[in-house]
C-alpha cells in the first residue's frame, strides 16, 4: 500500500468517527475496505464505496 492509499482512509476516518464508525482493511473474501461499527459491517468494497456511503448518510442529516 502506498502513502496516497494510506492517507485516504485517514481522511475518511474522521467522517466515519462522526457516525461512531471506523474503517479497516478486510483480508476475508471479498477483500477490500470495510466501514463498520461495533455490531456489524455496514459497507465494504473500494474506498470510493465507503466515501459514497458516508456521503449518502451525511446527506440525510440523521
C-alpha positions as CSV (number, residue, x, y, z in Angstrom):
1,X,0.0,0.0,0.0
2,X,1.5,3.4,-0.9
3,X,1.3,6.6,1.0
4,X,-1.6,8.0,-1.0
5,X,-3.7,5.0,-0.2
6,X,-2.9,5.2,3.4
7,X,-3.9,8.9,3.6
8,X,-7.3,8.3,2.1
9,X,-8.6,6.1,5.0
10,X,-7.3,8.7,7.5
11,X,-9.4,11.4,5.8
12,X,-12.4,9.1,5.7
13,X,-11.8,8.0,9.3
14,X,-12.8,11.5,10.5
15,X,-16.1,11.3,8.6
16,X,-16.7,7.8,9.9
17,X,-16.0,8.8,13.5
18,X,-18.8,11.3,13.3
19,X,-21.2,8.4,12.9
20,X,-19.5,6.2,15.5
21,X,-17.9,4.0,12.9
22,X,-14.4,3.0,11.7
23,X,-12.7,1.8,8.5
24,X,-10.4,-1.3,8.2
25,X,-8.9,-3.5,5.6
26,X,-10.5,-6.9,5.3
27,X,-8.5,-9.9,4.1
28,X,-11.5,-12.2,4.1
29,X,-13.4,-12.5,0.7
30,X,-14.5,-10.2,-0.7
31,X,-11.3,-8.3,0.1
32,X,-11.5,-4.6,0.4
33,X,-12.2,-1.8,2.8
34,X,-14.9,-2.2,5.5
35,X,-16.9,0.6,7.1
36,X,-18.1,-0.9,10.4
37,X,-19.5,-0.2,13.9
38,X,-19.1,-2.5,16.9
39,X,-22.1,-4.5,15.8
40,X,-21.8,-5.0,12.0
41,X,-20.1,-4.1,8.7
42,X,-22.3,-1.6,7.0
43,X,-20.4,-1.1,3.8
44,X,-17.5,-2.9,2.0
45,X,-15.6,-2.5,-1.2
46,X,-13.3,0.2,-2.5
47,X,-12.6,3.4,-0.7
48,X,-14.9,5.0,-3.2
49,X,-17.7,2.8,-2.0
50,X,-17.0,3.8,1.6
51,X,-16.9,7.5,0.7
52,X,-20.2,7.2,-1.3
53,X,-21.9,5.5,1.7
54,X,-20.7,8.2,4.1
55,X,-21.8,10.9,1.6
56,X,-25.3,9.4,1.4
57,X,-25.5,9.0,5.2
58,X,-24.4,12.6,5.7
59,X,-26.9,14.0,3.2
60,X,-29.9,12.5,5.1
61,X,-29.0,14.5,8.2
62,X,-29.8,11.7,10.6
